[in-house]
Amino acid sequence: MAITAALVKELRERTGLGMMECKKALVEVDGDIEKAIEELRKSGQAKAAKKAGRTAAEGVVAVKVADDAKFGMLLEVNSETDFVARDDNFLGYVNTVAERAFDAKQTDIPALMEGDLETARLALVQKIGENISVRRAASLEGDVVGCYVHGNNRIAVLVSLEGGNADLAKDIAMHVAAVNPQVVSKDDMPADLVEKEKEIFRAQALDSGKPAEIVEKMIVGRVNKFLAENSLVEQPFVKNPDMTVGKLAAEAGATVTNFVRFEVGEGIEKEEVDFAAEVRAQAGL
């Protein structure tokens, strides 16, 4: 029987396992999906798959920059608890994945995880007893690439420069970690986001009862303030607020070309668990 993409997709959805594991399981049972699930359960992989349904919003970020400072890789790997995020086995796995992503310059997570990395992840899930997820990766290339990782390994930043040096890139990366700008410069701000802010400011200004021409000036002023506050090169540098990041770079003969900032768990909706209610439910109360 032909192993179709739809069949592999169905098995993935029902087990939470990776594409390669699902395809291999289906090939071994000639496409019988129920038998494939049974065999996966026997091998213990289905046990790991059950944990895949649990929210993994803790974890660490890892970063690696080339010796010549021309390329950098950023990675986030999640666990369910902060306790596991400090486990040596977990951290060893994170380092392995980061090295592999760096060597291959691979940011496509499904492609990165094909083969032994996914097998190792499943084995670690079974050993530790928590869901573990390689969530995302990003890379930057440039004249100079620098990085900063906050001490708790929960925030990491890559910055690329045209000109400058690694120390400057690291300083700017530290600023990005602390202040969390949205874009490099105001020209990079998405037009739809600017329009959305304008509408909010317009509604606020109209409530003031001021004349239309004054309202428009208020809107322009507030939009400019919004752009300055959220654009990296216009922000006051955290280590010297009398100087903007753009001026800091310019005085060093550099231009900031890009940055990537990862913070563990950002954007993941965490499940709120009522422990007392859970105990009562299990006790039939």
C-alpha positions as CSV (number, residue, x, y, z in Angstrom):
1,M,0.0,0.0,0.0
2,A,1.3,3.5,-0.9
3,I,2.2,5.6,2.1
4,T,0.5,8.9,1.3
5,A,1.2,12.3,2.9
6,A,-2.3,12.3,4.2
7,L,-1.8,9.1,6.0
8,V,1.4,10.3,7.6
9,K,-0.4,13.5,8.6
10,E,-3.2,11.6,10.3
11,L,-0.8,9.4,12.2
12,R,1.2,12.5,13.3
13,E,-2.0,14.2,14.5
14,R,-3.1,11.1,16.4
15,T,0.3,10.4,18.1
16,G,2.2,13.7,18.1
17,L,5.3,12.0,16.7
18,G,7.6,13.3,14.0
19,M,7.0,12.9,10.3
20,M,9.9,10.4,9.8
21,E,8.8,8.2,12.8
22,C,5.2,8.1,11.4
23,K,6.3,7.3,7.9
24,K,8.6,4.5,9.1
25,A,5.9,3.0,11.3
26,L,3.4,3.0,8.4
27,V,5.9,1.4,6.0
28,E,6.5,-1.4,8.5
29,V,2.8,-2.3,8.8
30,D,1.9,-1.7,5.1
31,G,-0.1,1.5,5.8
32,D,-2.4,0.1,8.5
33,I,-2.7,3.1,10.7
34,E,-4.3,1.3,13.7
35,K,-1.6,-1.3,13.6
36,A,1.0,1.4,13.4
37,I,-0.4,3.1,16.5
38,E,-0.3,-0.3,18.3
39,E,3.3,-0.9,17.4
40,L,4.3,2.6,18.4
41,R,2.7,2.0,21.8
42,K,4.6,-1.3,22.2
43,S,7.9,0.5,21.4
44,G,7.1,3.2,24.0
45,Q,7.0,6.0,21.5
46,A,3.3,6.5,22.0
47,K,4.0,7.2,25.7
48,A,6.2,10.1,24.7
49,A,3.6,11.2,22.2
50,K,1.0,11.5,25.0
51,K,3.3,14.0,26.7
52,A,3.4,16.0,23.4
53,G,-0.1,17.3,24.2
54,R,1.1,19.0,27.3
55,T,2.1,22.7,27.1
56,A,5.9,23.2,27.1
57,A,6.4,26.9,27.8
58,E,9.5,26.8,29.9
59,G,13.0,26.0,28.7
60,V,16.1,27.8,27.4
61,V,17.4,29.8,24.5
62,A,20.8,28.9,23.0
63,V,23.0,31.0,20.7
64,K,26.2,30.2,18.7
65,V,28.3,32.7,16.7
66,A,31.0,31.7,14.2
67,D,34.6,32.4,15.1
68,D,34.8,35.0,12.3
69,A,31.7,36.7,13.6
70,K,30.0,36.5,10.2
71,F,27.2,34.1,11.1
72,G,25.1,33.3,14.2
73,M,22.3,30.9,15.1
74,L,19.6,31.3,17.8
75,L,17.5,28.4,19.1
76,E,14.6,27.9,21.6
77,V,13.9,24.5,23.2
78,N,11.0,24.2,25.6
79,S,10.2,22.0,28.6
80,E,7.2,22.0,30.8
81,T,8.9,23.1,34.0
82,D,11.8,25.4,34.9
83,F,13.3,22.5,36.9
84,V,13.8,20.4,33.8
85,A,15.2,23.5,32.0
86,R,18.2,23.2,34.4
87,D,18.6,19.5,34.0
88,D,22.0,18.5,32.5
89,N,20.4,15.9,30.2
90,F,18.1,18.6,28.8
91,L,20.9,21.2,28.4
92,G,23.1,18.6,26.7
93,Y,20.3,17.9,24.2
94,V,19.8,21.6,23.6
95,N,23.5,22.0,22.9
96,T,23.4,19.1,20.4
97,V,20.5,20.6,18.5
98,A,22.1,24.0,18.5
99,E,25.4,22.7,17.1
100,R,23.5,20.8,14.4
101,A,21.4,23.8,13.4
102,F,24.6,26.0,13.4
103,D,26.6,23.5,11.3
104,A,23.8,23.1,8.8
105,K,22.7,26.7,8.9
106,Q,19.2,25.2,9.3
107,T,16.3,27.1,10.7
108,D,13.5,24.9,9.4
109,I,12.6,22.9,12.5
110,P,10.9,19.9,10.8
111,A,13.9,19.5,8.5
112,L,16.4,19.9,11.3
113,M,14.6,17.3,13.5
114,E,14.4,14.5,10.9
115,G,16.3,11.4,12.0
116,D,18.4,11.0,15.1
117,L,17.6,14.4,16.7
118,E,13.9,13.5,16.9
119,T,14.8,10.0,18.2
120,A,16.9,11.5,20.9
121,R,14.1,13.9,21.8
122,L,11.6,11.1,22.2
123,A,14.1,9.2,24.4
124,L,14.6,12.3,26.5
125,V,10.9,12.8,26.9
126,Q,10.6,9.2,28.2
127,K,13.6,9.6,30.5
128,I,12.6,13.0,32.0
129,G,8.9,12.5,32.0
130,E,8.1,15.9,30.4
131,N,7.2,17.2,27.0
132,I,10.2,18.7,25.2
133,S,9.8,20.8,22.1
134,V,12.4,22.3,19.7
135,R,10.3,25.4,19.0
136,R,12.1,27.7,16.7
137,A,15.5,28.8,15.2
138,A,16.7,31.9,13.5
139,S,20.0,33.0,12.0
140,L,21.8,36.1,10.9
141,E,24.7,36.8,8.6
142,G,26.6,40.1,8.1
143,D,29.9,41.9,8.3
144,V,29.7,41.5,12.0
145,V,27.3,39.3,14.0
146,G,27.3,39.5,17.8
147,C,25.1,38.0,20.5
148,Y,24.0,38.4,24.1
149,V,22.4,35.8,26.3
150,H,20.8,36.9,29.6
151,G,22.1,35.1,32.7
152,N,19.0,33.0,33.1
153,N,19.2,31.6,29.5
154,R,15.6,32.8,28.9
155,I,16.4,35.8,26.6
156,A,19.0,35.7,23.8
157,V,19.7,38.2,21.0
158,L,21.6,38.2,17.7
159,V,22.6,41.5,16.1
160,S,24.2,42.0,12.6
161,L,26.1,45.1,11.7
162,E,27.7,46.7,8.6
163,G,31.0,47.8,10.0
164,G,31.8,47.9,13.7
165,N,33.1,45.0,15.7
166,A,31.9,42.1,17.9
167,D,32.0,44.2,21.1
168,L,29.7,46.8,19.6
169,A,27.3,44.1,18.4
170,K,27.2,42.5,21.8
171,D,26.5,45.9,23.5
172,I,23.6,46.5,21.0
173,A,22.4,42.9,21.5
174,M,22.3,43.6,25.3
175,H,20.2,46.7,24.7
176,V,17.8,44.7,22.6
177,A,17.5,42.1,25.3
178,A,16.6,44.8,27.9
179,V,14.4,47.1,25.9
180,N,12.8,44.8,23.3
181,P,12.4,47.1,20.2
182,Q,10.1,45.9,17.5
183,V,12.1,47.0,14.4
184,V,15.6,48.3,13.5
185,S,14.4,51.7,12.3
186,K,11.0,53.4,12.0
187,D,10.9,52.8,8.2
188,D,10.8,49.1,9.0
189,M,7.6,49.3,11.0
190,P,4.7,47.5,9.2
191,A,2.3,50.0,7.7
192,D,-0.8,48.2,9.0
193,L,0.6,48.5,12.6
194,V,1.2,52.2,12.1
195,E,-2.3,52.7,10.8
196,K,-3.7,50.7,13.8
197,E,-1.9,53.0,16.2
198,K,-3.1,56.1,14.3
199,E,-6.7,55.0,14.7
200,I,-6.2,54.5,18.4
201,F,-4.5,57.9,18.8
202,R,-7.2,59.5,16.6
203,A,-10.0,58.1,18.8
204,Q,-8.2,59.3,21.9
205,A,-7.5,62.8,20.4
206,L,-11.1,63.2,19.2
207,D,-12.3,62.6,22.8
208,S,-10.4,65.6,23.9
209,G,-12.8,67.9,22.0
210,K,-10.0,69.9,20.4
211,P,-10.2,71.4,16.8
212,A,-9.5,69.1,13.9
213,E,-6.2,70.7,13.0
214,I,-5.0,70.3,16.6
215,V,-6.2,66.7,16.6
216,E,-4.1,65.9,13.5
217,K,-1.0,67.5,15.1
218,M,-1.6,65.4,18.2
219,I,-1.8,62.2,16.1
220,V,1.4,63.0,14.2
221,G,3.2,63.7,17.5
222,R,2.0,60.5,19.1
223,V,2.8,58.3,16.0
224,N,6.3,59.8,15.9
225,K,6.7,59.0,19.6
226,F,5.5,55.4,19.1
227,L,7.9,54.9,16.2
228,A,10.9,56.3,18.2
229,E,10.1,54.2,21.3
230,N,9.9,51.0,19.3
231,S,12.7,51.5,16.7
232,L,16.1,50.3,17.9
233,V,18.3,53.0,16.4
234,E,16.2,55.8,17.9
235,Q,16.1,54.4,21.4
236,P,18.4,55.8,24.2
237,F,21.2,53.3,24.7
238,V,20.7,51.5,28.0
239,K,24.4,52.0,29.0
240,N,24.3,55.7,28.1
241,P,20.8,57.2,27.8
242,D,22.3,60.5,26.5
243,M,23.1,58.7,23.2
244,T,20.8,56.8,20.9
245,V,21.7,53.3,19.6
246,G,21.9,54.7,16.1
247,K,24.4,57.3,17.2
248,L,26.4,54.8,19.1
249,A,26.7,52.7,16.0
250,A,27.5,55.6,13.7
251,E,30.3,56.9,16.0
252,A,31.9,53.4,15.7
253,G,31.5,53.5,11.9
254,A,28.7,51.0,11.9
255,T,25.1,50.5,10.8
256,V,22.7,48.1,12.5
257,T,21.3,45.9,9.7
258,N,19.1,43.4,11.7
259,F,18.4,41.8,15.0
260,V,16.6,38.7,16.3
261,R,15.4,38.4,19.9
262,F,14.0,35.2,21.5
263,E,12.4,35.0,24.9
264,V,11.5,31.7,26.3
265,G,7.8,31.0,26.0
266,E,6.8,34.2,24.4
267,G,3.5,33.8,22.5
268,I,2.7,30.4,24.0
269,E,-0.6,30.3,25.8
270,K,0.1,28.6,29.1
271,E,-2.5,26.3,30.5
272,E,-3.7,27.4,34.0
273,V,-4.0,24.4,36.2
274,D,-6.1,24.3,39.4
275,F,-4.2,21.7,41.4
276,A,-6.8,21.4,44.1
277,A,-9.6,20.9,41.5
278,E,-7.5,18.3,39.7
279,V,-7.0,16.4,42.9
280,R,-10.7,16.5,43.7
281,A,-11.5,15.3,40.2
282,Q,-9.1,12.4,40.5
283,A,-10.6,11.5,43.9
284,G,-14.1,11.6,42.5
285,L,-15.1,14.4,44.8
